[in-house]
């Protein structure tokens, strides 16, 4: 997704438009999913924590919780982030996927 936005930004720059920036947050835990009032919804602490990872992350980066990092192959490299302030969770050690 980040590489897609980077490619899109080349087009945006060529057209004289502003670049786009995204942040991605991921967290791995159980969640609740289902249909509610004719709409599909997901909820639970996993969704909230992924949102917190996104909001405390940096532009054009994938910010990961420790739970997610433990599920990902060691061939992918992460940069450790210490003492990240996460809303309603306090200070946590998290990781950012290297590009």
C-alpha positions in Angstrom: 0.0 0.0 0.0 2.8 2.4 0.9 4.6 1.6 -2.4 1.3 2.2 -4.3 1.0 5.7 -2.6 4.6 6.5 -3.4 4.0 5.6 -7.1 0.8 7.7 -7.0 2.8 10.6 -5.6 5.1 10.6 -8.6 2.0 11.1 -10.8 0.7 13.8 -8.4 4.0 15.7 -8.5 4.0 15.4 -12.3 0.6 17.0 -12.4 1.6 19.7 -9.9 -0.6 18.4 -7.1 0.2 17.8 -3.5 1.6 14.5 -2.4 -0.5 12.0 -0.3 0.7 10.4 2.9 -0.6 7.5 4.8 0.1 5.7 8.1 -0.6 2.1 8.7 -1.1 0.5 12.1 -1.4 -3.3 12.7 -2.1 -5.4 15.8 -2.8 -9.1 16.0 -5.4 -10.4 18.5 -8.9 -11.8 18.4 -11.8 -9.5 17.3 -15.5 -9.5 16.9 -17.0 -9.4 13.5 -20.5 -9.5 12.2 -23.5 -7.8 10.7 -25.2 -5.1 12.7 -28.2 -3.2 11.3 -27.5 -4.4 7.7 -23.8 -3.3 7.9 -20.7 -5.4 8.5 -18.7 -4.3 11.5 -15.6 -5.3 13.3 -14.9 -4.3 16.9 -12.9 -5.1 20.0 -9.6 -4.3 21.6 -7.7 -5.5 18.5 -9.3 -2.9 16.3 -8.7 -0.2 18.9 -5.1 -1.1 19.3 -4.5 -1.2 15.5 -6.0 2.3 15.4 -3.7 3.4 18.2 -0.7 2.0 16.2 -1.7 4.0 13.2 -2.2 7.3 15.1 1.1 7.0 17.0 3.0 6.0 13.8 4.9 8.1 11.3 3.8 9.0 7.7 4.6 6.3 5.1 5.4 3.7 7.8 3.8 0.5 9.1 3.7 0.7 12.9 3.3 -2.7 14.5 2.5 -4.0 18.0 4.7 -6.6 19.6 1.9 -9.2 19.1 2.0 -8.7 15.4 5.8 -8.7 15.1 5.9 -12.1 16.8 3.6 -13.5 14.0 5.7 -12.2 11.1 8.7 -14.1 9.6 12.1 -13.0 10.8 13.1 -12.3 7.1 11.2 -9.0 7.5 13.2 -6.4 9.5 11.8 -4.0 12.1 13.1 -0.9 13.8 12.3 -0.9 17.5 10.5 2.1 19.0 10.8 2.5 22.8 8.4 4.4 25.1 5.7 5.2 22.5 2.8 6.9 24.1 -0.3 5.0 23.1 -3.7 6.4 24.1 -5.3 4.4 26.9 -2.4 1.9 27.0 0.5 4.1 28.3 4.1 3.8 27.2 4.8 0.7 25.0 7.6 -0.7 23.0 6.5 -1.1 19.4 8.2 -1.7 16.0 8.2 -0.1 12.6 8.6 -2.2 9.5 11.7 -1.2 7.5 11.2 -0.2 3.9 
